[in-house]
Amino acid sequence: MARVQLRNVGKTYDTHQIIKSVDMDIEDGEFCVFVGPSGCGKSTLLRMIAGLEDITDGELLIGDVLANTLPPAKRGVAMVFQSYALYPHMSVYDNMAFGLKLAGKDRKEIKDSVLRAASILQLDHLLGRKPKQLSGGQRQRVAIGRAIVRQPEVFLFDEPLSNLDASLRVQMRIEIAKLHKDLKATMVYVTHDQVEAMTLADKIVVLNKGNVEQIGAPLELYNHPKNLFVAGFIGSPKMNFVDCRIVCINSHEATVLLPGGSHVTVAVEAGGAKPGDEVILGIRPEHLVVAHSATLDQSLSGRVEVLEHLGDETFAYLDIPGSRDGLLTARVPVATSIQIGDTLTLHVPKHGSHLFAADQRAYPRVAAVEVALAANNRALAVSDKSSGIGRLPGRAFH
């Protein structure tokens, strides 16, 4: 396997810059996910690594070898496409063997490689079938198997699960995670689905309009987003944002006035900020707590407009003054007596909130935040191991 290094890599079409000075390392054996909204440049960046798009600026190194001008076949990479790209007239065996035949490999080597990949992906009993006789999940496994037989240094996945239904996506997500563990391979994976990113990645690269917004481990991005975009993109349901104004500040916390009249204190290092500054309060739905008595400070109050009952959890959507995204979302107890039309008061934990400047950069959270979040993160890790199914902080996916 190989390390992938991007040094100020850029891509320009005519005068339009699609990828802007990407500088990062993907370590040997690492599972790296490029995530972002449609049109952010993530697939273009993956295709540049694959050699399917020219690199306009910067350098790409694969295994310490400069790869800018190397043809795709010489880069030691294998790509799995969203569309599967299987030959409809060929059997599963022939689809998986096709690349090796083109490379001039002998028949025994081809057979051994295909059977090994088929065993890993549980395709042994399907080798004689044509693609039209397979389910979507089986076709995707064949596409992955075709990549495995080539024994590449780097696997590239371009939104491989987007054509599958919800239950198959969960199943294939688990299979890809197991594959990474078994092969110990370097994998680069593109998705617009931040749930896939959070559950699969060792490292996440968040892209927006061709820019890298933040690079980090999943929980690092969840707990310490660098700006408003990352905070709103990572996490499901997304973080709530409320416009507010600083009224008091010191070295380790800031107190803000909300449009509804309440004061909320947030544990952040708001260096350079001062009373009177317009800022944005960020609170994740899972960090809000239903207050048992009406209280003005350290709380939010609003009318319940919608309730979602999901079995193991319930979400309430409230009309809150100053909410940037319309209704504010809160996770509430499953056995709740809350009804649509009720006025609900929610406690805002000082160590469970975020604060963003007017320019949308995040103020650093103080060290005490780690203590407050440690128990929650440990519980999530235990849940992941026991269930075997990826879980995004704050919400279960089935």
JOFENWO-V787350 format. One record per residue. N is the residue number from 1. PHI is phi as a letter, one per 30 degrees, with the letter a starting at -180 (* if undefined). OMEGA is omega as a letter, one per 40 degrees, with the letter a starting at -180 (999 if undefined). NEAR is the number of other ideal C-beta (glycine too) atoms within 12 Angstrom. Layout:
[[N | PHI | OMEGA | NEAR] [N | PHI | OMEGA | NEAR]]
This chain:
[[1 | * | a | 26] [2 | b | i | 30] [3 | d | i | 25] [4 | c | a | 44] [5 | b | i | 29] [6 | c | a | 36] [7 | c | i | 20] [8 | h | a | 19] [9 | d | i | 38] [10 | b | i | 31] [11 | b | i | 33] [12 | b | i | 22] [13 | c | a | 15] [14 | h | i | 8] [15 | c | a | 7] [16 | c | a | 16] [17 | d | a | 20] [18 | d | i | 31] [19 | c | a | 41] [20 | c | i | 27] [21 | h | i | 24] [22 | d | a | 40] [23 | b | a | 21] [24 | a | i | 32] [25 | b | i | 24] [26 | c | a | 41] [27 | d | i | 22] [28 | e | i | 22] [29 | i | a | 23] [30 | d | i | 30] [31 | c | a | 39] [32 | c | a | 43] [33 | c | i | 47] [34 | c | a | 48] [35 | b | i | 44] [36 | l | i | 36] [37 | d | i | 22] [38 | e | i | 17] [39 | i | a | 15] [40 | d | i | 30] [41 | j | a | 38] [42 | d | i | 43] [43 | d | i | 37] [44 | d | i | 34] [45 | d | i | 42] [46 | d | i | 45] [47 | d | i | 30] [48 | d | i | 42] [49 | d | a | 49] [50 | d | a | 37] [51 | j | i | 26] [52 | d | i | 22] [53 | b | i | 26] [54 | d | i | 25] [55 | c | a | 33] [56 | d | a | 26] [57 | b | i | 22] [58 | i | a | 26] [59 | b | i | 25] [60 | c | i | 44] [61 | c | i | 27] [62 | c | a | 34] [63 | i | i | 24] [64 | i | i | 16] [65 | c | i | 21] [66 | d | a | 18] [67 | c | a | 34] [68 | e | a | 27] [69 | c | i | 14] [70 | d | i | 23] [71 | d | a | 14] [72 | e | a | 25] [73 | d | a | 18] [74 | c | a | 19] [75 | d | a | 32] [76 | i | a | 32] [77 | b | i | 40] [78 | b | a | 39] [79 | c | i | 39] [80 | c | a | 40] [81 | c | i | 29] [82 | d | a | 25] [83 | d | a | 17] [84 | i | i | 34] [85 | h | i | 25] [86 | c | i | 32] [87 | d | a | 23] [88 | d | a | 18] [89 | d | a | 11] [90 | c | i | 23] [91 | d | i | 25] [92 | e | i | 39] [93 | e | a | 32] [94 | d | i | 28] [95 | d | a | 38] [96 | d | a | 42] [97 | d | a | 35] [98 | e | a | 28] [99 | d | i | 31] [100 | d | i | 31] [101 | d | i | 24] [102 | d | a | 14] [103 | d | i | 18] [104 | i | i | 10] [105 | d | a | 20] [106 | d | a | 13] [107 | d | a | 13] [108 | d | i | 12] [109 | d | i | 19] [110 | d | a | 25] [111 | d | a | 21] [112 | d | a | 18] [113 | d | a | 30] [114 | d | a | 36] [115 | d | i | 23] [116 | d | i | 23] [117 | d | i | 37] [118 | d | i | 32] [119 | d | i | 21] [120 | d | a | 27] [121 | c | i | 36] [122 | h | i | 21] [123 | c | a | 35] [124 | e | a | 20] [125 | d | a | 15] [126 | c | a | 27] [127 | d | a | 29] [128 | c | a | 16] [129 | d | i | 25] [130 | c | a | 21] [131 | e | a | 29] [132 | d | i | 17] [133 | c | a | 17] [134 | c | i | 26] [135 | d | i | 22] [136 | e | i | 27] [137 | d | i | 30] [138 | d | i | 32] [139 | d | a | 38] [140 | d | i | 39] [141 | d | i | 41] [142 | d | i | 44] [143 | d | i | 43] [144 | d | i | 45] [145 | d | i | 43] [146 | d | i | 41] [147 | d | a | 42] [148 | d | a | 35] [149 | d | i | 38] [150 | d | a | 35] [151 | h | a | 25] [152 | d | i | 34] [153 | d | a | 32] [154 | b | i | 43] [155 | c | i | 42] [156 | b | a | 44] [157 | c | i | 44] [158 | c | a | 38] [159 | h | a | 33] [160 | d | a | 43] [161 | c | a | 42] [162 | d | i | 27] [163 | c | a | 21] [164 | c | i | 28] [165 | d | a | 14] [166 | e | a | 17] [167 | d | i | 17] [168 | d | i | 22] [169 | d | i | 30] [170 | d | a | 29] [171 | d | a | 26] [172 | d | i | 38] [173 | d | i | 38] [174 | d | a | 26] [175 | d | i | 31] [176 | d | i | 40] [177 | d | i | 28] [178 | d | i | 23] [179 | d | i | 31] [180 | d | i | 31] [181 | d | a | 17] [182 | d | a | 18] [183 | d | a | 27] [184 | h | a | 18] [185 | c | i | 38] [186 | d | a | 34] [187 | b | i | 45] [188 | b | a | 50] [189 | b | i | 48] [190 | c | i | 42] [191 | a | i | 40] [192 | c | a | 28] [193 | c | a | 35] [194 | d | i | 41] [195 | d | i | 36] [196 | e | a | 36] [197 | d | a | 43] [198 | d | a | 38] [199 | d | a | 41] [200 | c | a | 42] [201 | d | i | 41] [202 | d | a | 31] [203 | b | i | 33] [204 | c | i | 44] [205 | c | a | 47] [206 | c | a | 43] [207 | c | i | 38] [208 | a | i | 30] [209 | h | i | 21] [210 | i | i | 30] [211 | c | i | 27] [212 | d | a | 34] [213 | d | a | 35] [214 | a | i | 33] [215 | b | i | 30] [216 | l | i | 28] [217 | d | a | 23] [218 | e | a | 39] [219 | d | i | 30] [220 | d | i | 25] [221 | d | i | 35] [222 | d | a | 42] [223 | d | a | 37] [224 | b | i | 27] [225 | d | a | 37] [226 | d | a | 30] [227 | a | a | 31] [228 | d | a | 33] [229 | d | a | 33] [230 | d | a | 39] [231 | e | a | 38] [232 | d | a | 33] [233 | d | a | 33] [234 | c | a | 44] [235 | j | i | 35] [236 | b | e | 31] [237 | d | a | 33] [238 | d | i | 32] [239 | d | i | 43] [240 | d | i | 44] [241 | b | a | 36] [242 | b | i | 41] [243 | d | a | 27] [244 | a | a | 42] [245 | b | i | 28] [246 | d | i | 34] [247 | c | a | 25] [248 | a | a | 21] [249 | a | i | 27] [250 | b | a | 19] [251 | d | a | 14] [252 | b | i | 22] [253 | a | i | 30] [254 | b | i | 41] [255 | c | a | 31] [256 | c | i | 44] [257 | c | a | 28] [258 | d | i | 38] [259 | e | i | 25] [260 | d | i | 30] [261 | j | a | 19] [262 | d | i | 31] [263 | c | i | 27] [264 | b | i | 43] [265 | c | a | 33] [266 | b | a | 44] [267 | d | i | 33] [268 | b | i | 40] [269 | c | a | 22] [270 | c | a | 34] [271 | e | i | 19] [272 | i | i | 17] [273 | d | a | 33] [274 | b | i | 17] [275 | e | a | 17] [276 | j | a | 16] [277 | d | i | 26] [278 | d | a | 24] [279 | b | a | 40] [280 | b | i | 41] [281 | d | i | 49] [282 | c | i | 46] [283 | b | i | 47] [284 | d | a | 38] [285 | e | a | 37] [286 | d | i | 33] [287 | c | i | 34] [288 | d | a | 40] [289 | b | i | 26] [290 | d | i | 31] [291 | d | a | 23] [292 | d | i | 12] [293 | b | a | 10] [294 | d | i | 16] [295 | b | a | 19] [296 | d | a | 19] [297 | d | a | 24] [298 | h | a | 30] [299 | a | i | 35] [300 | b | i | 46] [301 | b | i | 34] [302 | a | a | 34] [303 | d | i | 24] [304 | d | a | 31] [305 | c | a | 25] [306 | b | i | 26] [307 | b | i | 27] [308 | c | i | 25] [309 | c | a | 18] [310 | c | i | 18] [311 | j | a | 11] [312 | d | i | 18] [313 | a | a | 27] [314 | b | i | 28] [315 | c | i | 36] [316 | c | i | 41] [317 | c | a | 30] [318 | c | i | 40] [319 | d | a | 26] [320 | c | i | 39] [321 | e | i | 22] [322 | i | i | 30] [323 | d | a | 30] [324 | d | a | 25] [325 | c | a | 25] [326 | i | a | 19] [327 | d | i | 29] [328 | d | a | 41] [329 | c | i | 42] [330 | b | i | 43] [331 | d | a | 36] [332 | b | a | 33] [333 | e | a | 20] [334 | d | i | 19] [335 | d | a | 11] [336 | c | i | 21] [337 | c | a | 14] [338 | d | i | 30] [339 | b | i | 16] [340 | d | a | 19] [341 | j | i | 15] [342 | d | i | 21] [343 | c | a | 23] [344 | c | i | 39] [345 | c | a | 31] [346 | c | i | 42] [347 | d | i | 29] [348 | c | a | 43] [349 | d | a | 28] [350 | d | a | 31] [351 | c | i | 28] [352 | c | a | 37] [353 | b | a | 46] [354 | b | i | 49] [355 | b | a | 47] [356 | b | i | 40] [357 | d | a | 28] [358 | d | i | 21] [359 | d | i | 17] [360 | i | i | 25] [361 | d | a | 26] [362 | d | i | 36] [363 | d | a | 40] [364 | d | i | 29] [365 | d | a | 35] [366 | d | a | 28] [367 | e | a | 16] [368 | d | i | 20] [369 | d | a | 30] [370 | d | i | 21] [371 | d | a | 17] [372 | d | a | 20] [373 | c | a | 31] [374 | e | a | 17] [375 | d | i | 14] [376 | d | a | 26] [377 | d | i | 24] [378 | d | i | 16] [379 | d | i | 17] [380 | d | i | 28] [381 | d | i | 18] [382 | d | i | 13] [383 | d | i | 23] [384 | e | a | 25] [385 | d | a | 13] [386 | d | a | 11] [387 | d | a | 18] [388 | i | a | 16] [389 | c | i | 23] [390 | e | i | 38] [391 | b | i | 34] [392 | d | a | 36] [393 | e | i | 37] [394 | j | a | 37] [395 | a | i | 31] [396 | c | i | 25] [397 | b | a | 29] [398 | b | 999 | 18]]
